[in-house]
Amino acid sequence: MTLQEVQTLLQAKVASCEDLLDEEVQNAFGSDMMSEVLAYVQDQGILMTGLVNEQIIRTAAMKDMFCVVMVRGKQPTAEMISIAEENEIVLMLTDFTMYQCSGILYVNGLNPTGHHYV
């Protein structure tokens, strides 16, 4: 699935790196706890979160993610947009909840995390 398709499905606004919407992604991960992202993300292209701070962009960059989707109508700071641009991370904003985003992406063919929880 391309990030352009993700944007359309989630009715999202793009806040950074709109020129990268042709990137293909296979997986997504949703969490408001960056420690979970660091522990469980394995080759996910998208991070969905309701947090509003620079750390979400830095965490996504550390895990080589292509896109951060801010859910529930959250708005990024100018610093977040700047960091996303520097790291070539698409930053999307949607009014959907994380649960809705997960469901929409899942039923349209995007895979969940490859990690199996015990």
N, C-alpha and C positions, 0 to 999 in steps of 0.2 A: 504494500500500500504506500502511496506517496504522501508526503506531508500536505500536499494540496488537497488530496482526498480527505485527510484527517481534518484539515481546516473546514472543508465543506460539511463533513458529517457533524462536526462539533459546533458549527455556526460560529466559528472563532474569528477574532480579529488578530492580525499578525502585528506584533510590536517590534520585531527585529528579524533581520536576515530573510526578508521576503523572497529574495533571489534564490534561496535554497529550497523552495517548496517542491522541487522535483526529486529531492532525496527520497529513497526508498527506506521504509522501516518495516521491521518484522514483528517487533514486540513492544510492549508498554508495561510500565510499572506505576502504581499510584500509592503515594504515601505523604503524610505530613511530617514524618520523622526521618530526617536525613541519615540517622544511624541505620535505619532499615534499608535505605537506598544503598548505602555503602556496603552493608552486609549481604544483601540479596540480589542486587542488580547484576545480571549476566547478559550482556549483549542487547539490552533493551535500547530502543531508539528514542522512546518518549517517556518523560517523567510527568505525571499528573500530580499536582499539589495545590493546596489551598494556602500555603505559606506565602508571605510577602517579605522576602529579605534576600540579600545578595548571596547568602549561603546556598540557596537552591540552585542558582546558576553555577556557582563554583563546584558544587557536588555533581551536577550533571556533566560539567566539563571533566572532572576527575574520572567519571565513569564512561567517558566518550559517547555521551548521548547526543542526539541530533536536535532534540526539541524538548522544551518545557511547556506544559499546558497549565496555566493558572486557572483554577476552577472557581465557581461561585461568584463570578463577577469581580474578582480581585484585580487590582490595578498595580502594575509594576512601578517601582521608583525609576528615576532617570539613571541612577547608578546601575540598577539591574539590567536595563536595556543596554547600557554601555558595555557592561561585562559580557552580556549575551552576544553583542556584535563582535567584540574582541575575540571571543571563543567560537564564533560562527555557529551559534546555537539559535535555532528558531524559537522565538518566544510567542506563544499564542495565549489569547485570553478568551474565555468562554463563560457564559452565565450558567451552564449546566453544572450539576454537582459532580464530584469525582465518581460516585456510583453510576450516574447516568453516562458519563464519558466512558467509563470502563465497559458498560453494557453495550453502548453504541459501537465502540471500536471492536469489541469481541464478536458481536453478531455480524459485523461486516468483514470479518476474517483476520483481524489482528490478534496475534497470539499473546497469552499472558506470559509472565516470567517463566523461565526455564527451571527455576529452583522449585523443588517440591518441599512443602512444609510438612513437618512431622507433628 
